Amino acid sequence: MFYILYGQDDFSLSQAVEKIKADLGEPQMLAVNTTRLDGQKLTLSELKESCGTAPFLSSYRLVIVDGLLKRFDPQPGKRRFSKRAATKSTNKLGEWEGLAPYIKQMASTAVLILVDGKISDYNPLLRKLLPLAKVKTFPLLRGGRLAAWIRQRVAEEGGGIAPEAVNLLAELIGGNLWTMNNEVLKLLLYAQGRPINEDDVRQLVGYAREANIFVLVDAIVEGQTEIAQRILHRLYQEGIAATYILAMITRQFRLIAQARELGSGLSRQQIQDKLGLTSNYALDKTLSQARLYDFEHIRTAYNKLLEADLAIKTGKYNDQLALELLVAELTTS
């Protein structure tokens, strides 16, 4: 059995892995027969050795490999990959050209799962393995799909939630389902059997202001002008100064630039330390946004941020108008 699970929604992906495990038999014995490997450093011979080891008092040996596909992903520009980049990645497969033939004759007791984040359609290893695998993708949930997930999760715990509360949760937290799940459980406990309302969300989601900034930058990065303007107006309604909003947007673009510059040679903890971030949520959002921006677009954003700052300080525009124009320009650039 061979699975490929990939996408940015690592919460749902993790649940899918647990479902596969549950279908393989007794959990304690499966745990003894489970190996997790780092795909960034793995060799094909090491993978073969793990998959070829006979299971101990179990029908299956489970081998989970993290990040192998990403190792061969073409380097992106902002939203597209060049044919040259795809060709270079294909040439780098090396010994991994032999993975597809090996899968075809892998021991029937082996269950292999390749787990990865966002992967390009141009990924050469993915293309070779697609015909052989059970594939499932896990994109970040947005809009109606995210709202439906919130309602379903609340219902699974026996609770109810008002539509306004669903919308506010979706705006504040976005598609980070690990954080969303924690907040839903916290809200259900607080509501004590009654439906969760909008005021509950405002009171309990303690990092709402910071989260709103992240979601605002998310909307800017993805070119979602209407959503970005709505979040901007919500920040105004909460009494947050325009200068603070501008400073936070500027800070986030600075972090995006730093994260891009650090590259992939450092561990997650090293990146977090160098960026000076204490929150896993902040780190996850910054790394996710950095994958969508190249340095040319970051430089353009910085220039527009400087123009907005000068417009406010010289009185060319009032604070609110300057920010609205800024957001409109950033989402369409």
Buried (B, 14 or more C-beta within 10 A) or exposed (E): BBBBBBBBBBBBBBEBBEEBBEEBBEEEBBEEBBBEBEBEEBEBEEBBEBBBBEBEEBBBBBBBBBBBBBBBBBEBEEEEBEEEBBEBBBEEBEEBEEBBEBBEEBBEBBBBBBBBBBBBEBBBBBBBBEEBBEBEEBEBBBEEEBBEBBBEBBEEEEBBBBEEBBBBBBBBBBBBBBBBBEBBBBBBEEBEEEEBBBEBBEEBBEBBBBBBBBBBBBBBBBEBBEBBBBBBEBBBEEEBEBEEBBBBBBEBBBBBBBBBEBEEEEEEEEBBEEBEBEEEBBBBBBBBBBBBBBEEBBEBBBEBBEBBBEBBEEEEBEBBBBBBBBBBBBBEE
